[in-house]
């Protein structure tokens, strides 16, 4: 295979890994869906994110449309994602579910499929959450991306604490590999208002593997260290319509020793019925 073709192939696989679980994307697993005070409703949402690399490479874009239903038994969400990376576009179908198992226990389930080269062919995830005494909560689960080769698996979990209207959560990610283990972690803080749909917050992430993002071992381009930070919020635009936003910064150190910095802006609308 020509070097230029190989390089393009590797870049597309890298892009697929990044798109698969981007922590700055508005549609990433949302703890709002696991809160007890979230009101039952049917909703439709549309999100768009733009990630600029300061001219290092072309900007990356991600858009999605979702439809979901919340009930006292939990939430289920169907989603169509579209991404453009390295002048190549592709789509992905995805389903999230947040079933409530008992009064103090609920789960997160995810499955996604794509026939595009810039997404994993399959992705999946599962996590079990438990509410603990003293307004604490804990969880354990996994995320997995399946390309043409071996699956890439992340082990994850979280420890969270509610303090009045504030919520704090620490989430590690551990990736077992043939040549060792890589790890990362993120710390999230949110200030909720009248319910789980109205909040402002911040998140920071750090580690040898980007938070909730995996780059396959076969790539020559992979992160050795990374730092990310983001501000986010959700609030009413008008009755029944929520505006959601994220502004984030990411700094990644590549194997070559060079650093690549990027800014991400994401906006979304959610209409409830």
BAGUVEX-241049 format. One record per residue: residue in three letters; x negated, y, z of N, C-alpha, C in turn. Coordinates in steps of 0.05 Angstrom, whole numbers, plus 5000, padded with zeros to 4 digits. Example, Ala and Ser with C-alpha at 12.3 -4.5 7.8 and 13.67 -1.06 7.14 Angstrom:
# BAGUVEX-241049
type; npx; npy; npz; capx; capy; capz; cpx; cpy; cpz
ALA; 4736; 4886; 5156; 4754; 4910; 5156; 4736; 4934; 5156
SER; 4743; 4955; 5142; 4727; 4979; 5143; 4742; 5001; 5157
END
This chain:
# BAGUVEX-241049
type; npx; npy; npz; capx; capy; capz; cpx; cpy; cpz
UNK; 4983; 4976; 5000; 5000; 5000; 5000; 4982; 5025; 5000
UNK; 4988; 5044; 4982; 4971; 5069; 4982; 4972; 5083; 5009
UNK; 4950; 5097; 5015; 4948; 5110; 5041; 4970; 5130; 5045
UNK; 4977; 5146; 5023; 4998; 5166; 5026; 5025; 5153; 5032
UNK; 5030; 5130; 5019; 5055; 5116; 5024; 5056; 5105; 5052
UNK; 5034; 5094; 5062; 5032; 5084; 5089; 5036; 5106; 5109
UNK; 5024; 5129; 5104; 5026; 5151; 5122; 5055; 5160; 5124
UNK; 5069; 5162; 5101; 5097; 5170; 5101; 5114; 5150; 5116
UNK; 5109; 5124; 5112; 5124; 5103; 5126; 5120; 5106; 5156
UNK; 5096; 5111; 5164; 5091; 5113; 5193; 5104; 5138; 5205
UNK; 5104; 5160; 5190; 5116; 5184; 5199; 5146; 5180; 5202
UNK; 5158; 5166; 5183; 5187; 5161; 5185; 5194; 5143; 5208
UNK; 5178; 5123; 5213; 5183; 5106; 5237; 5180; 5122; 5262
UNK; 5159; 5140; 5263; 5156; 5157; 5286; 5180; 5175; 5290
UNK; 5190; 5187; 5268; 5213; 5204; 5270; 5237; 5188; 5280
UNK; 5240; 5163; 5271; 5262; 5147; 5280; 5261; 5142; 5310
UNK; 5237; 5137; 5320; 5234; 5133; 5349; 5242; 5158; 5365
UNK; 5234; 5181; 5354; 5240; 5206; 5368; 5269; 5212; 5367
UNK; 5282; 5208; 5344; 5310; 5213; 5341; 5327; 5195; 5359
UNK; 5317; 5171; 5364; 5334; 5151; 5377; 5343; 5159; 5404
UNK; 5327; 5173; 5419; 5335; 5179; 5447; 5325; 5206; 5455
UNK; 5327; 5226; 5438; 5316; 5252; 5444; 5329; 5264; 5469
UNK; 5313; 5270; 5490; 5325; 5281; 5514; 5336; 5308; 5512
UNK; 5329; 5323; 5490; 5340; 5350; 5486; 5365; 5350; 5470
UNK; 5373; 5326; 5459; 5397; 5325; 5443; 5422; 5327; 5462
UNK; 5442; 5341; 5453; 5466; 5344; 5470; 5481; 5318; 5473
UNK; 5478; 5299; 5454; 5493; 5275; 5455; 5479; 5253; 5471
UNK; 5456; 5258; 5482; 5442; 5238; 5498; 5459; 5231; 5523
UNK; 5453; 5208; 5535; 5469; 5199; 5557; 5474; 5221; 5577
UNK; 5500; 5227; 5583; 5507; 5250; 5599; 5518; 5241; 5625
UNK; 5505; 5250; 5647; 5514; 5242; 5674; 5542; 5254; 5680
UNK; 5550; 5273; 5665; 5577; 5284; 5669; 5598; 5262; 5668
UNK; 5595; 5243; 5649; 5615; 5222; 5646; 5617; 5203; 5669
UNK; 5597; 5204; 5687; 5598; 5186; 5710; 5608; 5199; 5736
UNK; 5615; 5225; 5734; 5625; 5239; 5757; 5654; 5233; 5762
UNK; 5662; 5230; 5787; 5690; 5223; 5794; 5709; 5246; 5789
UNK; 5699; 5271; 5788; 5717; 5294; 5785; 5722; 5302; 5756
UNK; 5711; 5286; 5737; 5717; 5292; 5709; 5745; 5284; 5702
UNK; 5760; 5302; 5690; 5789; 5298; 5686; 5794; 5280; 5662
UNK; 5814; 5261; 5665; 5822; 5245; 5642; 5830; 5262; 5618
UNK; 5821; 5254; 5594; 5827; 5270; 5570; 5816; 5256; 5546
UNK; 5827; 5263; 5523; 5816; 5256; 5497; 5800; 5280; 5487
UNK; 5777; 5276; 5476; 5761; 5298; 5467; 5747; 5292; 5441
UNK; 5741; 5314; 5426; 5725; 5313; 5401; 5703; 5333; 5405
UNK; 5679; 5326; 5397; 5656; 5344; 5399; 5639; 5344; 5374
UNK; 5625; 5366; 5370; 5606; 5368; 5348; 5581; 5382; 5358
UNK; 5558; 5372; 5353; 5533; 5382; 5363; 5513; 5386; 5340
UNK; 5494; 5405; 5344; 5473; 5409; 5325; 5448; 5418; 5340
UNK; 5424; 5406; 5333; 5399; 5414; 5345; 5378; 5419; 5323
UNK; 5361; 5438; 5329; 5340; 5446; 5310; 5314; 5447; 5326
UNK; 5294; 5432; 5317; 5268; 5430; 5330; 5246; 5441; 5312
UNK; 5233; 5462; 5320; 5212; 5475; 5305; 5185; 5469; 5316
UNK; 5166; 5463; 5297; 5139; 5455; 5305; 5119; 5477; 5298
UNK; 5127; 5502; 5297; 5110; 5525; 5293; 5093; 5522; 5267
UNK; 5106; 5510; 5247; 5092; 5508; 5221; 5074; 5483; 5219
UNK; 5071; 5468; 5240; 5054; 5444; 5239; 5066; 5423; 5220
UNK; 5092; 5418; 5223; 5107; 5401; 5204; 5134; 5415; 5201
UNK; 5149; 5405; 5181; 5176; 5416; 5177; 5194; 5412; 5201
UNK; 5213; 5430; 5204; 5232; 5428; 5227; 5248; 5403; 5224
UNK; 5256; 5392; 5248; 5274; 5369; 5249; 5302; 5378; 5257
UNK; 5322; 5366; 5245; 5349; 5373; 5250; 5366; 5349; 5257
UNK; 5384; 5352; 5275; 5401; 5330; 5284; 5429; 5340; 5288
UNK; 5449; 5327; 5277; 5477; 5334; 5281; 5494; 5310; 5287
UNK; 5515; 5313; 5302; 5533; 5291; 5308; 5561; 5300; 5312
UNK; 5580; 5281; 5308; 5608; 5285; 5313; 5617; 5261; 5330
UNK; 5631; 5267; 5352; 5640; 5246; 5371; 5669; 5249; 5376
UNK; 5681; 5226; 5383; 5709; 5226; 5393; 5709; 5207; 5417
UNK; 5722; 5215; 5438; 5721; 5199; 5463; 5747; 5201; 5479
UNK; 5749; 5183; 5498; 5772; 5183; 5516; 5762; 5177; 5544
UNK; 5771; 5195; 5562; 5765; 5191; 5591; 5791; 5181; 5604
UNK; 5788; 5161; 5621; 5810; 5151; 5638; 5799; 5146; 5666
UNK; 5817; 5138; 5684; 5808; 5132; 5711; 5790; 5107; 5711
UNK; 5791; 5091; 5690; 5775; 5067; 5688; 5748; 5072; 5676
UNK; 5743; 5097; 5666; 5718; 5104; 5653; 5721; 5118; 5627
UNK; 5699; 5121; 5613; 5700; 5135; 5587; 5689; 5117; 5565
UNK; 5698; 5121; 5540; 5687; 5109; 5517; 5685; 5130; 5495
UNK; 5662; 5130; 5481; 5656; 5150; 5461; 5645; 5138; 5436
UNK; 5656; 5144; 5413; 5645; 5136; 5387; 5632; 5160; 5373
UNK; 5610; 5155; 5360; 5594; 5178; 5350; 5581; 5171; 5323
UNK; 5580; 5192; 5306; 5565; 5190; 5281; 5543; 5210; 5282
UNK; 5518; 5202; 5279; 5494; 5219; 5280; 5483; 5222; 5252
UNK; 5473; 5246; 5246; 5458; 5250; 5221; 5433; 5266; 5227
UNK; 5410; 5257; 5217; 5385; 5270; 5222; 5370; 5275; 5196
UNK; 5354; 5296; 5196; 5336; 5302; 5173; 5308; 5305; 5184
UNK; 5290; 5288; 5175; 5262; 5288; 5183; 5244; 5283; 5159
UNK; 5223; 5299; 5156; 5204; 5295; 5135; 5217; 5294; 5108
UNK; 5236; 5312; 5103; 5251; 5314; 5078; 5267; 5289; 5072
UNK; 5274; 5274; 5092; 5290; 5250; 5089; 5313; 5250; 5108
UNK; 5337; 5244; 5099; 5361; 5245; 5116; 5372; 5217; 5120
UNK; 5387; 5213; 5141; 5399; 5187; 5147; 5419; 5188; 5169
UNK; 5436; 5168; 5171; 5458; 5168; 5190; 5456; 5144; 5209
UNK; 5471; 5146; 5231; 5472; 5125; 5251; 5500; 5125; 5264
UNK; 5511; 5101; 5269; 5536; 5098; 5284; 5529; 5089; 5312
UNK; 5544; 5099; 5332; 5537; 5094; 5359; 5562; 5094; 5377
UNK; 5562; 5077; 5397; 5584; 5076; 5416; 5572; 5076; 5445
UNK; 5583; 5094; 5462; 5576; 5095; 5490; 5600; 5087; 5506
UNK; 5596; 5073; 5528; 5618; 5067; 5547; 5608; 5071; 5575
UNK; 5625; 5082; 5592; 5620; 5087; 5621; 5641; 5074; 5638
UNK; 5643; 5047; 5639; 5664; 5034; 5654; 5660; 5037; 5684
UNK; 5682; 5043; 5698; 5680; 5043; 5727; 5687; 5015; 5737
UNK; 5668; 5003; 5752; 5671; 4976; 5761; 5685; 4974; 5788
UNK; 5677; 4991; 5807; 5690; 4993; 5833; 5691; 5022; 5841
UNK; 5701; 5028; 5864; 5703; 5056; 5873; 5675; 5069; 5874
UNK; 5654; 5053; 5880; 5628; 5064; 5883; 5607; 5054; 5863
UNK; 5617; 5041; 5841; 5598; 5030; 5822; 5609; 5033; 5794
UNK; 5592; 5041; 5776; 5599; 5044; 5748; 5575; 5037; 5730
UNK; 5580; 5034; 5704; 5559; 5026; 5686; 5557; 5044; 5662
UNK; 5534; 5043; 5648; 5530; 5057; 5623; 5523; 5035; 5602
UNK; 5537; 5034; 5580; 5531; 5015; 5558; 5529; 5030; 5532
UNK; 5510; 5022; 5515; 5505; 5036; 5490; 5497; 5016; 5469
UNK; 5507; 5020; 5444; 5498; 5005; 5421; 5499; 5023; 5397
UNK; 5479; 5021; 5379; 5478; 5037; 5356; 5467; 5022; 5332
UNK; 5475; 5029; 5308; 5465; 5016; 5284; 5460; 5036; 5262
UNK; 5439; 5032; 5246; 5433; 5049; 5224; 5420; 5033; 5202
UNK; 5427; 5039; 5177; 5413; 5028; 5154; 5392; 5047; 5143
UNK; 5387; 5069; 5157; 5368; 5089; 5148; 5340; 5084; 5159
UNK; 5320; 5092; 5144; 5292; 5088; 5153; 5284; 5106; 5176
UNK; 5299; 5128; 5180; 5291; 5147; 5201; 5305; 5142; 5228
UNK; 5321; 5121; 5229; 5333; 5112; 5255; 5324; 5083; 5259
UNK; 5324; 5074; 5284; 5321; 5045; 5288; 5345; 5030; 5276
UNK; 5341; 5006; 5266; 5363; 4991; 5255; 5384; 4986; 5277
UNK; 5375; 4978; 5301; 5392; 4975; 5324; 5380; 4989; 5348
UNK; 5397; 4999; 5365; 5389; 5009; 5391; 5410; 5000; 5411
UNK; 5401; 4997; 5436; 5420; 4988; 5457; 5410; 4998; 5484
UNK; 5429; 4999; 5502; 5422; 5007; 5529; 5443; 4998; 5549
UNK; 5435; 4993; 5574; 5453; 4986; 5595; 5442; 4996; 5621
UNK; 5459; 5005; 5639; 5450; 5015; 5665; 5473; 5012; 5685
UNK; 5466; 5004; 5710; 5485; 5002; 5731; 5480; 5023; 5752
UNK; 5501; 5039; 5758; 5499; 5060; 5778; 5514; 5053; 5803
UNK; 5504; 5061; 5826; 5517; 5057; 5851; 5517; 5082; 5868
UNK; 5540; 5090; 5879; 5542; 5112; 5897; 5534; 5102; 5925
UNK; 5517; 5117; 5939; 5507; 5109; 5965; 5515; 5129; 5986
UNK; 5513; 5121; 6011; 5520; 5139; 6033; 5503; 5165; 6032
UNK; 5513; 5186; 6043; 5499; 5211; 6045; 5497; 5226; 6018
UNK; 5515; 5221; 6000; 5516; 5234; 5973; 5492; 5227; 5956
UNK; 5480; 5203; 5961; 5459; 5193; 5944; 5471; 5174; 5923
UNK; 5456; 5170; 5901; 5463; 5150; 5881; 5437; 5138; 5869
UNK; 5439; 5114; 5859; 5416; 5100; 5848; 5425; 5083; 5824
UNK; 5407; 5078; 5806; 5413; 5062; 5782; 5389; 5047; 5772
UNK; 5394; 5027; 5756; 5373; 5011; 5743; 5384; 5001; 5716
UNK; 5366; 5001; 5695; 5375; 4992; 5669; 5353; 4992; 5649
UNK; 5360; 4992; 5623; 5340; 4991; 5602; 5350; 5006; 5578
UNK; 5331; 5013; 5560; 5337; 5023; 5533; 5320; 5006; 5514
UNK; 5331; 5000; 5490; 5315; 4984; 5471; 5320; 4994; 5442
UNK; 5298; 4996; 5427; 5299; 5003; 5399; 5289; 4979; 5383
UNK; 5304; 4972; 5362; 5296; 4949; 5345; 5290; 4959; 5317
UNK; 5265; 4956; 5309; 5257; 4962; 5281; 5254; 4936; 5267
UNK; 5238; 4935; 5246; 5233; 4910; 5231; 5216; 4891; 5247
UNK; 5200; 4901; 5265; 5182; 4883; 5280; 5194; 4878; 5308
UNK; 5176; 4876; 5328; 5185; 4869; 5355; 5201; 4892; 5367
UNK; 5220; 4887; 5384; 5235; 4908; 5397; 5218; 4924; 5416
UNK; 5224; 4950; 5419; 5211; 4967; 5438; 5230; 4972; 5461
UNK; 5221; 4965; 5485; 5239; 4965; 5508; 5228; 4984; 5530
UNK; 5246; 5000; 5541; 5240; 5017; 5564; 5257; 5008; 5588
UNK; 5244; 5005; 5610; 5257; 5000; 5635; 5261; 5027; 5649
UNK; 5285; 5031; 5660; 5291; 5057; 5671; 5310; 5055; 5695
UNK; 5315; 5076; 5708; 5332; 5078; 5731; 5332; 5106; 5740
UNK; 5346; 5112; 5762; 5346; 5139; 5772; 5353; 5139; 5802
UNK; 5344; 5160; 5815; 5352; 5165; 5843; 5363; 5194; 5843
UNK; 5389; 5197; 5851; 5401; 5223; 5851; 5412; 5231; 5877
UNK; 5416; 5257; 5882; 5426; 5267; 5907; 5443; 5292; 5901
UNK; 5467; 5292; 5913; 5485; 5316; 5912; 5481; 5332; 5938
UNK; 5477; 5357; 5934; 5475; 5376; 5957; 5495; 5399; 5952
UNK; 5518; 5397; 5963; 5539; 5416; 5957; 5547; 5415; 5928
UNK; 5545; 5438; 5914; 5551; 5439; 5885; 5526; 5432; 5868
UNK; 5504; 5425; 5880; 5480; 5419; 5865; 5475; 5389; 5863
UNK; 5463; 5381; 5841; 5455; 5353; 5836; 5427; 5351; 5827
UNK; 5411; 5334; 5839; 5383; 5330; 5832; 5379; 5300; 5825
UNK; 5363; 5295; 5805; 5358; 5268; 5797; 5330; 5264; 5787
UNK; 5317; 5242; 5795; 5290; 5235; 5785; 5293; 5209; 5770
UNK; 5285; 5209; 5745; 5288; 5185; 5728; 5261; 5177; 5716
UNK; 5250; 5154; 5723; 5225; 5144; 5710; 5232; 5126; 5686
UNK; 5213; 5124; 5668; 5214; 5105; 5645; 5188; 5089; 5645
UNK; 5190; 5063; 5643; 5166; 5046; 5643; 5168; 5028; 5618
UNK; 5147; 5028; 5602; 5146; 5012; 5578; 5124; 4991; 5580
UNK; 5131; 4966; 5583; 5111; 4944; 5583; 5101; 4941; 5554
UNK; 5074; 4939; 5552; 5061; 4935; 5526; 5040; 4913; 5528
UNK; 5032; 4902; 5505; 5012; 4881; 5505; 4986; 4890; 5517
UNK; 4979; 4916; 5514; 4953; 4926; 5524; 4957; 4943; 5549
UNK; 4979; 4939; 5563; 4983; 4953; 5588; 5011; 4964; 5591
UNK; 5014; 4984; 5607; 5040; 4996; 5612; 5038; 5027; 5610
UNK; 5058; 5039; 5598; 5059; 5068; 5597; 5083; 5076; 5613
UNK; 5082; 5100; 5624; 5104; 5110; 5641; 5108; 5140; 5638
UNK; 5132; 5148; 5644; 5139; 5176; 5644; 5162; 5181; 5664
UNK; 5168; 5206; 5669; 5189; 5212; 5688; 5201; 5239; 5681
UNK; 5226; 5243; 5689; 5239; 5269; 5686; 5254; 5276; 5711
UNK; 5254; 5302; 5717; 5268; 5312; 5740; 5290; 5332; 5730
UNK; 5315; 5327; 5738; 5337; 5344; 5729; 5351; 5356; 5753
UNK; 5358; 5381; 5750; 5374; 5395; 5771; 5397; 5409; 5757
UNK; 5421; 5407; 5768; 5445; 5420; 5758; 5461; 5433; 5780
UNK; 5473; 5456; 5773; 5492; 5469; 5791; 5519; 5467; 5778
UNK; 5537; 5451; 5790; 5564; 5448; 5780; 5583; 5469; 5790
UNK; 5603; 5475; 5775; 5623; 5495; 5783; 5649; 5480; 5788
UNK; 5671; 5487; 5774; 5697; 5475; 5783; 5699; 5445; 5778
UNK; 5684; 5434; 5759; 5685; 5405; 5755; 5660; 5397; 5740
UNK; 5659; 5371; 5731; 5635; 5360; 5718; 5630; 5371; 5691
UNK; 5649; 5385; 5679; 5645; 5397; 5652; 5633; 5424; 5653
UNK; 5630; 5436; 5676; 5621; 5464; 5678; 5595; 5464; 5696
UNK; 5573; 5470; 5683; 5548; 5470; 5698; 5526; 5486; 5684
UNK; 5505; 5492; 5698; 5479; 5501; 5687; 5458; 5484; 5700
UNK; 5436; 5480; 5685; 5415; 5463; 5696; 5389; 5465; 5682
UNK; 5369; 5450; 5692; 5343; 5450; 5681; 5331; 5422; 5683
UNK; 5313; 5415; 5665; 5300; 5389; 5666; 5270; 5392; 5658
UNK; 5253; 5378; 5672; 5225; 5376; 5664; 5217; 5346; 5662
UNK; 5200; 5340; 5643; 5191; 5313; 5638; 5161; 5312; 5634
UNK; 5148; 5290; 5642; 5119; 5288; 5639; 5112; 5258; 5639
UNK; 5088; 5252; 5628; 5078; 5225; 5628; 5065; 5216; 5603
UNK; 5056; 5191; 5602; 5042; 5181; 5578; 5061; 5173; 5556
UNK; 5086; 5169; 5563; 5107; 5164; 5543; 5128; 5186; 5546
UNK; 5136; 5198; 5524; 5157; 5219; 5527; 5182; 5208; 5539
UNK; 5196; 5224; 5555; 5219; 5215; 5569; 5241; 5205; 5550
UNK; 5249; 5180; 5554; 5270; 5168; 5539; 5264; 5167; 5509
UNK; 5239; 5168; 5501; 5230; 5166; 5473; 5207; 5146; 5472
UNK; 5208; 5128; 5452; 5188; 5107; 5448; 5176; 5109; 5420
UNK; 5149; 5108; 5418; 5135; 5106; 5393; 5124; 5078; 5390
UNK; 5130; 5063; 5370; 5120; 5035; 5367; 5090; 5034; 5366
UNK; 5078; 5012; 5377; 5049; 5010; 5379; 5035; 5011; 5352
UNK; 5049; 5003; 5330; 5036; 5001; 5304; 5029; 5028; 5293
UNK; 5040; 5049; 5304; 5035; 5076; 5293; 5008; 5087; 5302
UNK; 4994; 5100; 5284; 4969; 5114; 5292; 4975; 5140; 5305
UNK; 4999; 5151; 5300; 5008; 5175; 5314; 5025; 5168; 5338
UNK; 5015; 5172; 5362; 5031; 5166; 5386; 5022; 5185; 5408
UNK; 5039; 5190; 5427; 5033; 5208; 5448; 5015; 5194; 5469
UNK; 4995; 5208; 5479; 4980; 5199; 5502; 4988; 5213; 5527
UNK; 4997; 5238; 5524; 5008; 5254; 5546; 5029; 5272; 5535
UNK; 5049; 5279; 5551; 5069; 5298; 5541; 5081; 5313; 5565
UNK; 5090; 5337; 5559; 5105; 5353; 5578; 5129; 5366; 5564
UNK; 5152; 5366; 5576; 5175; 5378; 5565; 5191; 5393; 5586
UNK; 5205; 5413; 5578; 5222; 5428; 5597; 5246; 5439; 5581
UNK; 5269; 5441; 5595; 5293; 5450; 5581; 5312; 5463; 5601
UNK; 5327; 5483; 5591; 5350; 5494; 5605; 5375; 5485; 5590
UNK; 5397; 5481; 5605; 5421; 5471; 5592; 5445; 5481; 5607
UNK; 5468; 5481; 5593; 5492; 5490; 5606; 5517; 5482; 5591
UNK; 5540; 5483; 5604; 5566; 5476; 5592; 5587; 5493; 5606
UNK; 5604; 5506; 5590; 5625; 5523; 5602; 5646; 5530; 5582
UNK; 5668; 5542; 5591; 5691; 5548; 5575; 5685; 5570; 5554
UNK; 5694; 5566; 5530; 5695; 5587; 5510; 5724; 5598; 5510
UNK; 5743; 5580; 5509; 5771; 5586; 5513; 5784; 5562; 5525
UNK; 5809; 5563; 5531; 5823; 5541; 5544; 5821; 5516; 5526
UNK; 5810; 5494; 5537; 5808; 5469; 5523; 5784; 5467; 5505
UNK; 5767; 5488; 5504; 5744; 5487; 5487; 5719; 5494; 5503
UNK; 5700; 5475; 5504; 5675; 5479; 5519; 5653; 5485; 5499
UNK; 5635; 5503; 5508; 5610; 5508; 5494; 5587; 5495; 5509
UNK; 5570; 5481; 5495; 5547; 5466; 5507; 5522; 5476; 5494
UNK; 5500; 5480; 5509; 5476; 5489; 5497; 5451; 5478; 5512
UNK; 5429; 5477; 5497; 5404; 5469; 5508; 5382; 5485; 5495
UNK; 5362; 5494; 5510; 5338; 5506; 5499; 5314; 5492; 5512
UNK; 5297; 5480; 5495; 5276; 5464; 5506; 5249; 5469; 5493
UNK; 5228; 5462; 5508; 5200; 5464; 5499; 5187; 5437; 5503
UNK; 5170; 5429; 5484; 5156; 5403; 5486; 5127; 5406; 5477
UNK; 5109; 5395; 5492; 5081; 5395; 5485; 5071; 5366; 5486
UNK; 5061; 5356; 5463; 5052; 5329; 5462; 5023; 5327; 5453
UNK; 5008; 5309; 5466; 4981; 5304; 5458; 4980; 5278; 5442
UNK; 4969; 5279; 5418; 4968; 5257; 5400; 4942; 5241; 5403
UNK; 4941; 5217; 5392; 4917; 5201; 5394; 4892; 5215; 5383
UNK; 4896; 5232; 5364; 4873; 5245; 5352; 4861; 5266; 5371
UNK; 4875; 5271; 5393; 4865; 5291; 5412; 4877; 5318; 5408
UNK; 4891; 5322; 5386; 4904; 5348; 5382; 4931; 5350; 5395
UNK; 4940; 5374; 5401; 4966; 5378; 5413; 4985; 5389; 5393
UNK; 5010; 5382; 5396; 5031; 5393; 5379; 5054; 5403; 5397
UNK; 5061; 5428; 5393; 5082; 5441; 5409; 5107; 5445; 5393
UNK; 5129; 5444; 5406; 5154; 5449; 5391; 5175; 5462; 5410
UNK; 5194; 5476; 5397; 5217; 5488; 5411; 5242; 5476; 5399
UNK; 5262; 5470; 5416; 5287; 5458; 5407; 5310; 5475; 5417
UNK; 5328; 5482; 5400; 5353; 5496; 5407; 5376; 5478; 5398
UNK; 5395; 5473; 5416; 5418; 5456; 5410; 5443; 5470; 5420
UNK; 5464; 5468; 5403; 5490; 5479; 5411; 5512; 5459; 5404
UNK; 5534; 5460; 5418; 5556; 5442; 5413; 5582; 5453; 5422
UNK; 5603; 5442; 5411; 5631; 5448; 5419; 5645; 5423; 5427
UNK; 5661; 5424; 5448; 5677; 5401; 5456; 5706; 5410; 5461
UNK; 5724; 5398; 5446; 5753; 5405; 5448; 5767; 5382; 5462
UNK; 5782; 5389; 5483; 5796; 5368; 5498; 5826; 5371; 5494
UNK; 5840; 5348; 5495; 5869; 5348; 5490; 5884; 5337; 5515
END
